[in-house]
Amino acid sequence: MTLFDHAGIDLSAGPDWRAEERMMAELGGLVCGVDEVGRGPLAGPVVAAAVILDPVRVPVGLNDSKKLTEKARVRLAAEIREVALAVSIAEASVEEIDTINILEAAMLAMRRAVAGLAVRPLGALVDGNRDPLIGITTETLVKGDARSLSIAAASIVAKVFRDELMKNLAEKHPEYGWDRNAGYGVPVHLEALKLVGVTPFHRKSFAPIRDILHQQNTLTD
C-alpha cells in the first residue's frame, strides 16, 4: 500500500477538477496550475508552465505528461494553448542553475511562469511539496500532475516546449542525442561527453559534468 492509498488518493483515476473547484470557491476567482520539467537532465534549462484552464473548455485526455505519448502531448499542448484562459512558459537558464542550484532554479522558473500570465489568478496549484513563493495563495500537491487537471495541463505544455527546445539544440550538437534524450544522462549522452566534451549548454554544477571539467583542469595543471 502506497502513501497515496493511505491518503485515499486514487492516482489510477487520473487528474480531476476537485482541487480547482474547491480553491476557486474559497478565493472567489481563477486558479492556475503550475509545473516544471527538466530538473534531472545534464543539459538545457529548467522550464515551468502556468495554465489557467477555462472550466467549460477543458481538453479531453489531460494527464501527467509522462503518461502520454509524444503525439498526444503535442496535440494536447496545442489544444491547451487554444482554449485555456491563459498560458505562460518560463525558463531558468543553465547559468542560473549552476549559480543558485537546480531546486531554486525550478522555483524561479515557476515564479516567472505565473508572473507571465496575461490573466492574474488568485490562487495556484503547484506540483510537488515545496511552495515556490509565487506571491498568491498557493497549494502544493504531491503527484499533482496526476491529480489536478490544471497541473496536468501545465506539465504537458512545459514538457512539449522543453522537448522542442532540446531538439533545436541537438541540431547544433547532434553528438549527444538531445533530440531523443532531452539532455538526460543516458549512455549515449555520457559517451559523447567523454569523446566530445562539455558544451555551454551543459550544467557544470551537475556531478558528471563537474567531474569531466575537473579531470580536464587536472590534466592542464
C-alpha positions in Angstrom: 0.0 0.0 0.0 1.4 3.4 -1.0 1.3 6.8 0.7 -1.5 7.8 -1.7 -3.5 4.7 -0.9 -3.3 5.7 2.8 -4.4 9.2 1.9 -7.3 8.0 -0.1 -5.9 9.3 -3.4 -6.7 7.2 -6.4 -3.9 8.1 -8.9 -5.1 5.5 -11.4 -8.3 7.5 -12.0 -6.3 10.4 -13.4 -6.5 14.1 -12.7 -9.8 15.9 -11.9 -11.2 19.3 -11.2 -11.8 18.9 -7.4 -8.8 20.9 -6.2 -9.6 23.7 -8.6 -13.3 23.8 -7.8 -12.6 24.0 -4.0 -9.9 26.6 -4.3 -11.9 28.8 -6.7 -14.9 28.7 -4.3 -12.7 29.6 -1.4 -10.9 32.5 -3.2 -13.8 33.7 -5.4 -11.6 33.8 -8.5 -9.4 32.0 -11.0 -6.7 29.4 -10.2 -3.7 28.4 -12.2 -1.9 25.1 -12.4 1.9 25.2 -12.2 4.5 22.6 -13.0 8.1 22.3 -14.1 10.1 20.0 -16.3 13.9 19.4 -16.6 15.3 19.1 -13.1 17.2 15.9 -13.9 18.9 16.5 -17.3 22.6 17.3 -17.6 22.0 19.9 -20.2 19.5 22.7 -21.0 17.3 25.0 -18.9 14.6 24.0 -16.5 11.2 25.0 -17.8 8.0 25.8 -16.0 4.5 26.5 -17.2 1.4 28.1 -15.6 -2.0 27.4 -17.1 -5.5 28.8 -16.2 -8.0 26.4 -17.8 -11.4 27.5 -18.9 -13.8 25.4 -16.7 -16.1 24.9 -19.6 -13.4 24.1 -22.2 -11.1 21.6 -20.5 -9.3 19.5 -23.2 -10.2 15.8 -23.0 -7.3 13.4 -22.2 -5.2 15.6 -19.8 -2.9 13.6 -17.7 0.6 13.5 -16.2 2.7 14.3 -19.3 5.0 11.3 -18.6 2.0 9.0 -19.0 1.2 10.3 -22.5 2.8 9.6 -25.9 4.7 12.3 -27.6 2.0 12.6 -30.2 -0.7 13.0 -27.5 1.4 15.6 -25.7 1.9 17.7 -28.8 -1.8 17.6 -29.7 -2.9 18.5 -26.2 -0.3 21.3 -25.8 -1.7 22.9 -28.9 -5.3 22.5 -27.7 -4.4 23.9 -24.2 -2.9 27.0 -25.8 -6.0 27.4 -28.0 -8.7 27.1 -25.3 -7.1 28.0 -21.9 -7.8 31.4 -20.4 -4.0 32.0 -20.1 -0.8 30.1 -20.7 2.7 31.2 -19.7 6.0 29.4 -20.1 9.3 30.5 -18.5 12.8 29.2 -18.1 15.7 29.3 -15.7 19.0 29.1 -17.6 21.9 26.8 -17.3 23.9 29.7 -15.8 21.2 30.2 -13.2 21.0 26.5 -12.4 24.8 26.5 -11.8 24.6 29.6 -9.6 21.6 29.0 -7.4 21.2 25.2 -7.7 18.6 23.3 -9.7 15.8 23.3 -7.0 16.0 27.1 -6.6 16.1 27.5 -10.4 13.0 25.4 -10.7 11.2 27.6 -8.2 12.4 30.7 -10.1 11.1 29.4 -13.4 7.7 28.7 -11.7 7.5 32.3 -10.3 8.4 33.6 -13.8 5.7 31.5 -15.4 3.0 32.7 -13.1 4.2 36.3 -13.4 3.9 36.0 -17.2 0.2 35.1 -17.2 -1.9 37.6 -19.1 -4.7 36.9 -16.7 -3.9 37.3 -13.0 -5.1 34.3 -10.9 -6.0 34.5 -7.2 -4.5 31.1 -6.4 -2.1 28.5 -7.7 -2.0 24.7 -7.6 1.7 23.7 -7.7 3.1 20.2 -8.4 5.3 18.9 -5.6 5.7 19.6 -1.9 7.5 23.0 -2.0 5.9 26.4 -2.2 7.8 28.5 -4.9 6.6 31.7 -3.1 4.6 33.0 -6.1 3.0 35.8 -4.1 -0.6 34.4 -4.3 -2.4 31.8 -2.3 -0.7 28.5 -3.2 -1.5 24.9 -2.5 1.2 22.2 -3.3 0.1 18.8 -4.4 2.4 15.8 -4.4 2.0 14.0 -7.7 -0.2 16.9 -8.7 0.1 16.3 -12.4 -1.9 13.0 -11.8 -4.4 14.7 -9.5 -5.2 18.2 -10.9 -6.3 18.9 -14.5 -4.6 22.4 -14.3 -1.3 21.0 -13.2 -1.5 18.2 -15.8 -2.1 20.9 -18.4 1.0 22.8 -17.2 3.1 19.7 -17.2 2.2 18.9 -20.8 2.8 22.5 -22.0 6.2 22.6 -20.2 7.4 19.3 -21.5 6.4 19.9 -25.1 8.2 23.3 -25.0 11.4 21.9 -23.4 11.5 18.8 -25.7 11.3 21.1 -28.8 14.0 23.4 -27.3 16.3 20.4 -26.8 15.6 19.2 -30.4 16.7 22.6 -31.6 19.9 22.5 -29.5 20.5 19.0 -30.9 20.9 20.5 -34.4 23.9 22.4 -33.1 25.3 19.5 -31.1 24.0 16.2 -32.6 26.5 14.0 -30.9 24.7 14.0 -27.6 21.3 12.8 -28.9 19.3 15.6 -27.2 16.5 15.2 -29.7 15.9 11.7 -28.2 17.0 12.0 -24.6 16.1 15.7 -23.8 19.5 16.1 -22.1 19.2 13.3 -19.6 22.4 11.3 -18.7 21.7 8.3 -20.8 24.6 6.1 -22.1 24.7 7.8 -25.5 24.9 11.3 -23.9 27.6 10.2 -21.3 29.7 8.6 -24.0 29.5 11.7 -26.2 30.7 13.8 -23.2 33.8 11.6 -22.9 34.5 11.8 -26.6 33.4 15.4 -27.5 33.5 17.2 -24.2 31.3 19.8 -22.5 29.2 22.4 -24.3 27.9 25.8 -23.0 24.5 24.1 -22.6 25.7 21.6 -20.0 25.1 22.1 -16.3 28.6 22.5 -14.8 27.3 22.0 -11.3 26.0 18.5 -12.0 28.3 15.7 -11.0 29.1 14.1 -14.4 29.9 17.4 -16.0 31.7 18.7 -12.9 33.9 15.5 -12.9 34.8 15.9 -16.5 35.8 19.5 -16.1 37.8 18.6 -13.0 39.7 16.0 -15.0 40.4 18.4 -17.7 41.7 21.0 -15.3 43.9 18.4 -13.6 45.4 17.4 -16.9 46.2 21.1 -17.8 47.7 22.0 -14.4 
